[in-house]
Amino acid sequence: MPFLPAFLCAVTIGTADSTVYPILNHERVAGSMIVTRNADTITVRYVFTDRNRGSRDFERFVLRNGRVISTELRRVLADETLGEPTSRVEIVGDSIRRWTPKHTSTEPFDRDTYSLEFISPYDMVLLARQLLHAPSHTIVLGKDSTARLEVLHETPVPTSRGQEPVKLVAVSIGSDSVPTLLWLDAKEDLFATEVGWFMTIKPGAEPALPMMRKIETAHRHETAENLNSRVLKPTPGGIVVTNGDLFDSERGVIVPRQTVVVRGDRIVAVGPAESTPVPEGATVIDATGKTIMPGMWDMHGHLQHESEDGGSPVQLSFGITTVRDLASDVDVATAHRARADAGTIASPRDVLAGFIEGTTKWAGPTSVLVSTEAEARAWVSKYDSLGYKQVKLYNVVHPDLVPTIIAEAHKRGMRVSGHIPRGLSVQAAVQLGFDEVQHAAFFFSTFYQDSLYVPTMRAYSQVATAVAPNVNVDGAPMTQLIEVLKQHNSVVDGTWAVWVESAGTGTAQAVGAGVTADAAKADANYIRLLKRMYDAGITLVPGTDDYYSSSYDTELELYERAGLPAPAVLQSATIVSARVMRDDKDYGSVSTGKIADLFIVSGRPAEHVKDIRNVEQVIRAGRLYDSAALRTATGFHPQ
């Protein structure tokens, strides 16, 4: 999750000093945050690299009598100098003045109110420090919004300097009930950010990281179990959904006025409402005028520590009952899967794909880095032993290792997918044995292999963004590429909402691609490519590349926008995905004998896909949840 707020607050400054906080990517240094305190000024230089992404930001806080009276933001340029200011905030008397190069505004300022920005981890430290000394650990942030802090744990931890006392605090902003966690030292300064793919830590804090991870994990477990106990509806006599119009995903048709009977975790009867008995004592849901849908699959998820009490309940509220995880830490993924299967947390079922990456400085956020065939085989074997169904290759796996990994995975009955490793084209990866390709952008960047390296090493996402408006999607090269996919029965997990700017999810910028100068033309090409693949019979599965699956509905709507019939879109989200993962014996349709994964929608999504947004109740393995209650419990507010 992104680091949140910088704010205007009271801060006590001592003697001038500077602290360099390392930023770690799985114990590898990825950058630093330099905090300098000098008389009445605090500056924060926050620079780190995440593949082709990251942050290059500079903040300056000016204080008077211990209170911040102005802030300034700048970019740190490639030559390490500072760019021109991008924004300023200044308090003058009872007014606050906000400036950007394109806009200036002045408004009344209440001195009990704090104004937020969203820049570096140190901003959250300043907010937490203020909250620690505020009445009830609460302050006003702005109109109808507050920030709250809770001290979760206090303990000594080992450091390179010996034992140091720290405290774990949780900061909640507004109505979001999934807080940001933060570790503070004895001086109420930053000790470490919460566990994640990237952590900012105090110098010498490395020995404490395993202990901190254990404490945070225990807290997340407890919070998630408490949430589940609040939202899980008791159904001791089973569940009956009656009088609903059932989407038969096997045939792609609506069957009117059906009744579905659930006992335990299985569907025990499906039939006409007028002739299907309702067991005595069952919880009955009247679905008259509504649609009964099989549980949907997000085929491109990423489990994080906060998934248990944040992302997973939100995904469930969308009617997503299975998520294929395509990159997460092994301990996080396996623990989450076990707890989801046991029903102790409100979560979709997890299907796991093991992440494998190369060893260059561009390596992604994982500790699974391989440089030899022996290492590659060992990790495939490890994933297989843990019940992983698939292997996902990433950006800088050496091309020479790809055949070895594919052969080992296929020998074990595992699927292989991924990004297209540098040095390979989509066609080459598929011909070597890739069962599936993630991200539609590769179908554009693959035609410009040289531009991945020249004039400098660039990411596929940047290249695709530059060239997508100008590719002839109906031309011979793309036709030949689609034919290769068809010949090899390839699956495409395009994450289309990531790349289509007009989808409105904003994700493309988040993955470092930026926005093309001709977004409308690029969008049209992505949409046309989607339709061409469908017309060619390519298997398409929906994925979001998102912890919360917040763009899932948009993803499905893009399929319809491209010209796919609504029933085909719903099949892609249900039975097609189940078949891809060889799980259709138990999942993917509402059928007698299958696992009871289904949901009720107010509307007719088989006619208008957008109606899929109107989820009311969700049943996951026979456990009943109310969609609105899941969203309220997590503070999630759909756009």
VENUR-V679977 format. One record per residue. N is the residue number from 1. RES is the residue in one small letter. OMEGA is omega in radians with two decimals (999 if undefined). Layout:
n = {N,N}
res = {RES,RES}
omega = {OMEGA,OMEGA}
//
This chain:
n = {1,2,3,4,5,6,7,8,9,10,11,12,13,14,15,16,17,18,19,20,21,22,23,24,25,26,27,28,29,30,31,32,33,34,35,36,37,38,39,40,41,42,43,44,45,46,47,48,49,50,51,52,53,54,55,56,57,58,59,60,61,62,63,64,65,66,67,68,69,70,71,72,73,74,75,76,77,78,79,80,81,82,83,84,85,86,87,88,89,90,91,92,93,94,95,96,97,98,99,100,101,102,103,104,105,106,107,108,109,110,111,112,113,114,115,116,117,118,119,120,121,122,123,124,125,126,127,128,129,130,131,132,133,134,135,136,137,138,139,140,141,142,143,144,145,146,147,148,149,150,151,152,153,154,155,156,157,158,159,160,161,162,163,164,165,166,167,168,169,170,171,172,173,174,175,176,177,178,179,180,181,182,183,184,185,186,187,188,189,190,191,192,193,194,195,196,197,198,199,200,201,202,203,204,205,206,207,208,209,210,211,212,213,214,215,216,217,218,219,220,221,222,223,224,225,226,227,228,229,230,231,232,233,234,235,236,237,238,239,240,241,242,243,244,245,246,247,248,249,250,251,252,253,254,255,256,257,258,259,260,261,262,263,264,265,266,267,268,269,270,271,272,273,274,275,276,277,278,279,280,281,282,283,284,285,286,287,288,289,290,291,292,293,294,295,296,297,298,299,300,301,302,303,304,305,306,307,308,309,310,311,312,313,314,315,316,317,318,319,320,321,322,323,324,325,326,327,328,329,330,331,332,333,334,335,336,337,338,339,340,341,342,343,344,345,346,347,348,349,350,351,352,353,354,355,356,357,358,359,360,361,362,363,364,365,366,367,368,369,370,371,372,373,374,375,376,377,378,379,380,381,382,383,384,385,386,387,388,389,390,391,392,393,394,395,396,397,398,399,400,401,402,403,404,405,406,407,408,409,410,411,412,413,414,415,416,417,418,419,420,421,422,423,424,425,426,427,428,429,430,431,432,433,434,435,436,437,438,439,440,441,442,443,444,445,446,447,448,449,450,451,452,453,454,455,456,457,458,459,460,461,462,463,464,465,466,467,468,469,470,471,472,473,474,475,476,477,478,479,480,481,482,483,484,485,486,487,488,489,490,491,492,493,494,495,496,497,498,499,500,501,502,503,504,505,506,507,508,509,510,511,512,513,514,515,516,517,518,519,520,521,522,523,524,525,526,527,528,529,530,531,532,533,534,535,536,537,538,539,540,541,542,543,544,545,546,547,548,549,550,551,552,553,554,555,556,557,558,559,560,561,562,563,564,565,566,567,568,569,570,571,572,573,574,575,576,577,578,579,580,581,582,583,584,585,586,587,588,589,590,591,592,593,594,595,596,597,598,599,600,601,602,603,604,605,606,607,608,609,610,611,612,613,614,615,616,617,618,619,620,621,622,623,624,625,626,627,628,629,630,631,632,633,634,635,636,637,638,639}
res = {m,p,f,l,p,a,f,l,c,a,v,t,i,g,t,a,d,s,t,v,y,p,i,l,n,h,e,r,v,a,g,s,m,i,v,t,r,n,a,d,t,i,t,v,r,y,v,f,t,d,r,n,r,g,s,r,d,f,e,r,f,v,l,r,n,g,r,v,i,s,t,e,l,r,r,v,l,a,d,e,t,l,g,e,p,t,s,r,v,e,i,v,g,d,s,i,r,r,w,t,p,k,h,t,s,t,e,p,f,d,r,d,t,y,s,l,e,f,i,s,p,y,d,m,v,l,l,a,r,q,l,l,h,a,p,s,h,t,i,v,l,g,k,d,s,t,a,r,l,e,v,l,h,e,t,p,v,p,t,s,r,g,q,e,p,v,k,l,v,a,v,s,i,g,s,d,s,v,p,t,l,l,w,l,d,a,k,e,d,l,f,a,t,e,v,g,w,f,m,t,i,k,p,g,a,e,p,a,l,p,m,m,r,k,i,e,t,a,h,r,h,e,t,a,e,n,l,n,s,r,v,l,k,p,t,p,g,g,i,v,v,t,n,g,d,l,f,d,s,e,r,g,v,i,v,p,r,q,t,v,v,v,r,g,d,r,i,v,a,v,g,p,a,e,s,t,p,v,p,e,g,a,t,v,i,d,a,t,g,k,t,i,m,p,g,m,w,d,m,h,g,h,l,q,h,e,s,e,d,g,g,s,p,v,q,l,s,f,g,i,t,t,v,r,d,l,a,s,d,v,d,v,a,t,a,h,r,a,r,a,d,a,g,t,i,a,s,p,r,d,v,l,a,g,f,i,e,g,t,t,k,w,a,g,p,t,s,v,l,v,s,t,e,a,e,a,r,a,w,v,s,k,y,d,s,l,g,y,k,q,v,k,l,y,n,v,v,h,p,d,l,v,p,t,i,i,a,e,a,h,k,r,g,m,r,v,s,g,h,i,p,r,g,l,s,v,q,a,a,v,q,l,g,f,d,e,v,q,h,a,a,f,f,f,s,t,f,y,q,d,s,l,y,v,p,t,m,r,a,y,s,q,v,a,t,a,v,a,p,n,v,n,v,d,g,a,p,m,t,q,l,i,e,v,l,k,q,h,n,s,v,v,d,g,t,w,a,v,w,v,e,s,a,g,t,g,t,a,q,a,v,g,a,g,v,t,a,d,a,a,k,a,d,a,n,y,i,r,l,l,k,r,m,y,d,a,g,i,t,l,v,p,g,t,d,d,y,y,s,s,s,y,d,t,e,l,e,l,y,e,r,a,g,l,p,a,p,a,v,l,q,s,a,t,i,v,s,a,r,v,m,r,d,d,k,d,y,g,s,v,s,t,g,k,i,a,d,l,f,i,v,s,g,r,p,a,e,h,v,k,d,i,r,n,v,e,q,v,i,r,a,g,r,l,y,d,s,a,a,l,r,t,a,t,g,f,h,p,q}
omega = {-3.13,3.04,-3.06,-2.45,2.78,-3.08,3.12,-3.02,3.09,3.14,3.10,-3.10,3.10,3.13,-3.13,3.08,-3.14,3.12,3.09,3.13,3.06,3.00,-3.02,2.93,-3.12,3.08,3.03,-3.13,-3.10,-3.11,-3.11,2.96,-3.10,3.14,-3.13,3.12,-3.07,-3.13,-3.06,-3.08,2.94,3.02,3.13,3.09,-2.96,-3.05,3.02,-3.11,3.03,-3.00,3.08,-3.08,3.09,-3.11,3.03,-2.99,3.12,3.12,3.04,3.07,3.06,-3.05,2.98,-3.08,3.08,-3.11,3.13,3.12,3.05,3.03,3.08,3.11,3.06,2.98,2.97,-3.03,-3.08,3.13,3.08,3.00,-3.12,3.04,3.09,3.12,3.07,3.04,3.05,3.01,-3.09,3.09,3.10,-3.09,3.14,3.13,3.05,-3.11,3.12,-3.08,2.86,3.14,-3.09,-3.02,3.03,3.10,3.06,-3.09,3.10,-3.13,3.07,-3.06,3.02,-3.09,-3.13,-3.05,-2.98,2.86,-3.10,-3.00,-2.97,3.08,-3.08,3.07,3.11,3.08,3.14,3.10,3.14,-3.14,3.11,-3.12,-3.14,-3.07,3.12,3.07,-3.13,3.14,-3.08,3.03,3.09,3.12,-3.08,-3.11,3.05,3.14,3.11,2.97,-3.10,3.12,3.03,3.04,-3.04,-3.00,3.05,-3.06,2.94,3.12,3.13,3.03,3.10,3.12,-3.05,-3.12,3.08,3.08,3.09,3.03,3.08,3.14,3.09,-3.14,3.10,-3.09,3.13,-3.08,-3.13,-3.11,3.05,-2.98,2.95,3.13,-3.05,3.06,3.13,3.13,-3.05,3.12,-3.10,3.05,-3.06,2.94,3.08,2.97,-3.08,3.13,3.13,3.13,3.10,-3.13,3.02,-3.02,3.04,3.11,3.14,-3.10,-3.03,-3.13,-3.10,-2.98,3.12,3.13,3.13,3.13,-3.14,-3.13,3.13,-3.13,3.12,3.12,3.14,3.11,-3.09,-3.14,-3.13,3.13,3.10,3.11,-3.13,-3.13,3.13,-2.99,3.14,-3.11,3.12,3.13,-3.03,-3.13,-3.08,-3.07,3.01,3.01,-3.00,3.00,3.13,3.04,-3.01,3.01,3.09,-3.04,3.12,-3.10,-3.12,-3.11,3.04,3.04,-3.01,2.97,3.12,3.04,3.13,-3.13,-3.11,3.03,-3.04,-3.13,-3.06,2.96,-3.08,3.10,3.00,-3.13,-3.13,-3.08,-3.05,-3.06,-3.14,-3.08,3.06,-3.12,3.12,3.10,-3.13,2.98,-3.05,3.08,3.12,-3.10,3.14,3.13,-3.11,-3.10,3.01,-3.06,2.92,3.06,-3.08,-3.11,2.86,-3.02,3.10,3.11,3.09,3.13,3.09,3.12,-3.10,3.14,-3.05,-3.07,-3.14,-3.01,-3.04,3.07,3.10,3.10,3.12,-3.13,3.10,-3.01,3.08,-3.10,3.01,3.05,3.01,-3.14,-3.05,3.00,3.00,3.10,-3.02,-3.11,3.10,-3.06,-3.07,3.11,3.14,3.13,-3.11,-3.10,3.07,3.13,-3.13,3.13,3.12,3.07,3.09,-2.99,2.89,2.98,-3.13,2.95,-2.95,3.02,-3.08,-3.07,3.07,-3.07,3.06,-2.94,-3.12,-3.13,3.09,-3.08,-3.13,-3.05,3.14,3.02,-3.12,-3.13,-3.08,3.10,3.13,3.10,3.14,3.11,-3.12,3.14,-3.11,-3.13,3.05,3.11,3.12,3.14,3.13,-3.12,-3.14,3.08,3.07,-3.09,-2.97,3.01,3.10,3.07,-3.05,-2.83,-2.96,2.90,-3.11,-3.12,-3.13,-3.12,-3.04,3.12,3.13,-3.13,-3.13,-3.12,-3.13,-3.14,-3.12,3.09,-3.11,3.13,-3.13,3.04,3.08,3.10,3.01,2.85,3.08,-3.09,-3.13,-3.11,3.09,2.97,3.05,-3.11,-3.11,-3.14,3.14,-3.14,3.09,3.08,3.02,3.06,-2.97,3.08,3.04,2.99,3.14,-3.10,-3.14,-3.12,3.00,-3.10,-3.10,3.13,-3.07,-3.09,-3.12,-3.06,3.02,-3.07,-3.02,0.11,3.03,3.11,-3.11,-3.14,3.10,-3.10,3.11,-3.14,-3.13,3.14,-3.13,-2.98,-3.04,-3.14,-2.97,3.14,3.06,-3.06,3.13,-3.09,-3.08,-3.12,3.14,3.09,3.12,3.11,3.11,3.12,3.09,3.11,-3.12,-3.12,-3.07,3.13,-3.08,3.05,3.12,2.99,-2.91,-3.02,-2.97,-3.12,3.07,-2.95,-3.12,-3.04,-3.09,3.05,3.03,-3.13,3.13,-3.02,-3.07,3.12,-3.10,3.14,2.99,-3.08,-3.04,-3.12,-3.14,3.12,3.13,-3.05,-3.10,-3.14,3.09,3.12,-3.14,3.14,3.08,-3.13,3.12,3.13,3.10,-3.13,3.12,3.13,3.11,-3.13,-3.14,3.13,3.09,3.11,-3.12,3.09,-3.07,3.08,-3.04,-3.03,-2.97,-3.14,-3.04,-3.04,-3.02,3.12,-3.04,3.12,3.11,3.11,-3.13,3.14,3.07,3.08,3.14,3.11,3.13,3.11,3.08,3.09,-3.10,3.11,3.12,3.09,-3.13,3.07,3.10,-3.09,-3.03,-3.00,3.14,3.11,3.11,3.12,3.12,-3.11,3.12,-3.11,-3.01,3.05,-3.07,-3.01,2.99,3.11,3.07,-3.04,3.12,3.12,-3.13,3.05,-3.07,3.01,-3.12,3.10,-3.09,-3.09,3.00,-3.11,-3.07,-3.09,3.09,3.02,-3.13,-3.04,-3.10,3.12,3.13,3.11,-3.00,-3.13,3.14,3.09,3.13,3.06,3.12,-3.12,3.10,3.10,-3.00,3.12,3.00,-3.07,-3.12,3.14,3.09,-3.11,3.10,-3.10,-3.13,-3.09,-3.11,3.14,-3.12,-3.13,999}
//
